[in-house]
Amino acid sequence: MNLANFDEASVNWQSLPGPDGEPADHIWMSIVNVDDDAKIVDVLFKFAANEKIVLHRHTANFNTFVVQGEHRIYTPEGDLKETRPVGTYKAGKPDAEPHSEGGGDEDVVILFSLRPYSATKPIYEILDDDQQVASVMTFDDLKEIYETVN
């Protein structure tokens, strides 16, 4: 059997803008496809090992596939809620429960297929320490980033 390894060094990683417009901590992305007709964005996200990204809430449908490492999901209080090993696929719906995410003992790479089916409906909301909306990310926001890089 011929096993292939994912080579994250070949990916053109970009910083994800945080609520203040500066790069968010512990997260990088590479937008791999924008479907303007269906309003779907496919993104590789990389979360740093043993770190947590910004608190957020998903407000649109999404699918995930863990490409490399272990995907960890945390409660708003920072407690580990779930772990997803490499190869795990999940279909998600908008979720009112805030959470953060991160990598296990190595950086995790996850393919997210973000499906707002609208140009302006938020894909996710970034929350502050009081769990209030600090900023939102929409299809148009991600499309703009994609067009800037490509």
Contacts in CASP RR format, 6 or more apart in sequence:
PFRMAT RR
TARGET T0000
AUTHOR 0000-0000-0000
METHOD contacts of the structure
MODEL  1
MNLANFDEASVNWQSLPGPDGEPADHIWMSIVNVDDDAKIVDVLFKFAAN
EKIVLHRHTANFNTFVVQGEHRIYTPEGDLKETRPVGTYKAGKPDAEPHS
EGGGDEDVVILFSLRPYSATKPIYEILDDDQQVASVMTFDDLKEIYETVN
6 67 0 8 1.000
6 68 0 8 1.000
6 109 0 8 1.000
8 46 0 8 1.000
8 68 0 8 1.000
8 107 0 8 1.000
8 109 0 8 1.000
11 30 0 8 1.000
11 44 0 8 1.000
11 46 0 8 1.000
11 109 0 8 1.000
12 30 0 8 1.000
12 149 0 8 1.000
13 28 0 8 1.000
13 29 0 8 1.000
13 30 0 8 1.000
13 46 0 8 1.000
14 28 0 8 1.000
14 29 0 8 1.000
14 30 0 8 1.000
14 31 0 8 1.000
14 145 0 8 1.000
14 149 0 8 1.000
15 23 0 8 1.000
15 24 0 8 1.000
15 27 0 8 1.000
15 28 0 8 1.000
15 29 0 8 1.000
16 23 0 8 1.000
16 24 0 8 1.000
16 27 0 8 1.000
16 28 0 8 1.000
16 29 0 8 1.000
16 45 0 8 1.000
17 23 0 8 1.000
17 24 0 8 1.000
17 145 0 8 1.000
18 24 0 8 1.000
18 54 0 8 1.000
18 126 0 8 1.000
18 135 0 8 1.000
19 54 0 8 1.000
19 126 0 8 1.000
19 128 0 8 1.000
19 134 0 8 1.000
19 135 0 8 1.000
24 53 0 8 1.000
24 54 0 8 1.000
25 51 0 8 1.000
25 53 0 8 1.000
25 54 0 8 1.000
26 47 0 8 1.000
26 48 0 8 1.000
26 51 0 8 1.000
26 52 0 8 1.000
26 53 0 8 1.000
26 102 0 8 1.000
27 45 0 8 1.000
27 46 0 8 1.000
27 47 0 8 1.000
27 48 0 8 1.000
27 53 0 8 1.000
27 54 0 8 1.000
28 45 0 8 1.000
28 46 0 8 1.000
29 43 0 8 1.000
29 44 0 8 1.000
29 45 0 8 1.000
29 46 0 8 1.000
30 43 0 8 1.000
30 44 0 8 1.000
31 41 0 8 1.000
31 42 0 8 1.000
31 43 0 8 1.000
31 142 0 8 1.000
31 145 0 8 1.000
31 146 0 8 1.000
31 149 0 8 1.000
32 42 0 8 1.000
32 43 0 8 1.000
32 44 0 8 1.000
32 111 0 8 1.000
33 40 0 8 1.000
33 41 0 8 1.000
33 42 0 8 1.000
34 40 0 8 1.000
34 41 0 8 1.000
34 42 0 8 1.000
34 142 0 8 1.000
34 143 0 8 1.000
34 146 0 8 1.000
35 41 0 8 1.000
35 42 0 8 1.000
36 143 0 8 1.000
38 115 0 8 1.000
38 117 0 8 1.000
39 115 0 8 1.000
39 116 0 8 1.000
39 117 0 8 1.000
39 118 0 8 1.000
39 119 0 8 1.000
39 139 0 8 1.000
40 113 0 8 1.000
40 114 0 8 1.000
40 115 0 8 1.000
40 117 0 8 1.000
41 113 0 8 1.000
41 114 0 8 1.000
41 123 0 8 1.000
41 139 0 8 1.000
41 142 0 8 1.000
41 143 0 8 1.000
41 146 0 8 1.000
42 111 0 8 1.000
42 112 0 8 1.000
42 113 0 8 1.000
42 114 0 8 1.000
43 111 0 8 1.000
43 112 0 8 1.000
43 114 0 8 1.000
43 142 0 8 1.000
44 67 0 8 1.000
44 109 0 8 1.000
44 110 0 8 1.000
44 111 0 8 1.000
44 112 0 8 1.000
45 109 0 8 1.000
45 110 0 8 1.000
45 112 0 8 1.000
46 107 0 8 1.000
46 108 0 8 1.000
46 109 0 8 1.000
46 110 0 8 1.000
47 53 0 8 1.000
47 71 0 8 1.000
47 101 0 8 1.000
47 102 0 8 1.000
47 103 0 8 1.000
47 107 0 8 1.000
47 108 0 8 1.000
47 110 0 8 1.000
48 102 0 8 1.000
48 103 0 8 1.000
48 107 0 8 1.000
49 103 0 8 1.000
49 104 0 8 1.000
49 105 0 8 1.000
49 106 0 8 1.000
49 107 0 8 1.000
49 108 0 8 1.000
50 103 0 8 1.000
50 104 0 8 1.000
50 105 0 8 1.000
51 102 0 8 1.000
51 103 0 8 1.000
52 74 0 8 1.000
52 78 0 8 1.000
52 100 0 8 1.000
52 101 0 8 1.000
52 102 0 8 1.000
53 100 0 8 1.000
53 101 0 8 1.000
53 102 0 8 1.000
54 100 0 8 1.000
54 126 0 8 1.000
54 127 0 8 1.000
55 76 0 8 1.000
55 98 0 8 1.000
55 99 0 8 1.000
55 100 0 8 1.000
55 126 0 8 1.000
55 127 0 8 1.000
55 128 0 8 1.000
55 129 0 8 1.000
55 131 0 8 1.000
56 98 0 8 1.000
56 99 0 8 1.000
56 100 0 8 1.000
56 124 0 8 1.000
56 125 0 8 1.000
56 126 0 8 1.000
56 127 0 8 1.000
57 95 0 8 1.000
57 96 0 8 1.000
57 97 0 8 1.000
57 98 0 8 1.000
57 99 0 8 1.000
57 124 0 8 1.000
57 125 0 8 1.000
57 127 0 8 1.000
58 92 0 8 1.000
58 93 0 8 1.000
58 94 0 8 1.000
58 95 0 8 1.000
58 123 0 8 1.000
58 124 0 8 1.000
59 94 0 8 1.000
59 116 0 8 1.000
59 121 0 8 1.000
59 122 0 8 1.000
59 123 0 8 1.000
59 124 0 8 1.000
59 125 0 8 1.000
59 136 0 8 1.000
60 94 0 8 1.000
60 114 0 8 1.000
60 115 0 8 1.000
60 116 0 8 1.000
60 117 0 8 1.000
60 121 0 8 1.000
60 122 0 8 1.000
60 123 0 8 1.000
60 124 0 8 1.000
61 91 0 8 1.000
61 92 0 8 1.000
61 93 0 8 1.000
61 94 0 8 1.000
61 115 0 8 1.000
61 116 0 8 1.000
61 117 0 8 1.000
62 91 0 8 1.000
62 92 0 8 1.000
62 112 0 8 1.000
62 113 0 8 1.000
62 114 0 8 1.000
62 115 0 8 1.000
62 123 0 8 1.000
63 89 0 8 1.000
63 90 0 8 1.000
63 91 0 8 1.000
63 92 0 8 1.000
63 112 0 8 1.000
63 113 0 8 1.000
63 115 0 8 1.000
64 71 0 8 1.000
64 84 0 8 1.000
64 88 0 8 1.000
64 89 0 8 1.000
64 90 0 8 1.000
64 92 0 8 1.000
64 110 0 8 1.000
64 111 0 8 1.000
64 112 0 8 1.000
64 113 0 8 1.000
65 87 0 8 1.000
65 88 0 8 1.000
65 89 0 8 1.000
65 110 0 8 1.000
65 111 0 8 1.000
66 84 0 8 1.000
66 85 0 8 1.000
66 86 0 8 1.000
66 87 0 8 1.000
66 88 0 8 1.000
66 89 0 8 1.000
66 108 0 8 1.000
66 109 0 8 1.000
66 110 0 8 1.000
67 86 0 8 1.000
67 87 0 8 1.000
67 109 0 8 1.000
67 110 0 8 1.000
67 111 0 8 1.000
68 86 0 8 1.000
68 106 0 8 1.000
68 107 0 8 1.000
68 108 0 8 1.000
68 109 0 8 1.000
69 85 0 8 1.000
69 86 0 8 1.000
69 103 0 8 1.000
69 104 0 8 1.000
69 106 0 8 1.000
69 107 0 8 1.000
69 108 0 8 1.000
69 109 0 8 1.000
70 83 0 8 1.000
70 84 0 8 1.000
70 85 0 8 1.000
70 86 0 8 1.000
70 103 0 8 1.000
70 104 0 8 1.000
70 105 0 8 1.000
70 106 0 8 1.000
70 108 0 8 1.000
71 83 0 8 1.000
71 84 0 8 1.000
71 85 0 8 1.000
71 88 0 8 1.000
71 101 0 8 1.000
71 102 0 8 1.000
71 103 0 8 1.000
71 104 0 8 1.000
71 108 0 8 1.000
71 110 0 8 1.000
72 80 0 8 1.000
72 82 0 8 1.000
72 83 0 8 1.000
72 84 0 8 1.000
72 101 0 8 1.000
72 102 0 8 1.000
72 103 0 8 1.000
72 104 0 8 1.000
72 108 0 8 1.000
73 80 0 8 1.000
73 81 0 8 1.000
73 82 0 8 1.000
73 83 0 8 1.000
73 84 0 8 1.000
73 99 0 8 1.000
73 100 0 8 1.000
73 101 0 8 1.000
73 102 0 8 1.000
74 80 0 8 1.000
74 81 0 8 1.000
74 99 0 8 1.000
74 100 0 8 1.000
74 101 0 8 1.000
74 102 0 8 1.000
75 81 0 8 1.000
75 99 0 8 1.000
76 98 0 8 1.000
76 99 0 8 1.000
76 100 0 8 1.000
76 131 0 8 1.000
78 100 0 8 1.000
81 99 0 8 1.000
83 104 0 8 1.000
84 90 0 8 1.000
98 127 0 8 1.000
98 131 0 8 1.000
102 108 0 8 1.000
114 123 0 8 1.000
114 139 0 8 1.000
114 142 0 8 1.000
116 122 0 8 1.000
116 123 0 8 1.000
116 138 0 8 1.000
116 139 0 8 1.000
118 139 0 8 1.000
119 138 0 8 1.000
119 139 0 8 1.000
119 140 0 8 1.000
119 143 0 8 1.000
120 138 0 8 1.000
120 139 0 8 1.000
120 140 0 8 1.000
121 138 0 8 1.000
121 139 0 8 1.000
122 136 0 8 1.000
122 137 0 8 1.000
122 138 0 8 1.000
123 136 0 8 1.000
123 137 0 8 1.000
123 138 0 8 1.000
123 139 0 8 1.000
123 142 0 8 1.000
124 136 0 8 1.000
124 137 0 8 1.000
125 133 0 8 1.000
125 135 0 8 1.000
125 136 0 8 1.000
125 137 0 8 1.000
126 133 0 8 1.000
126 134 0 8 1.000
126 135 0 8 1.000
126 136 0 8 1.000
126 137 0 8 1.000
127 133 0 8 1.000
127 134 0 8 1.000
128 134 0 8 1.000
END
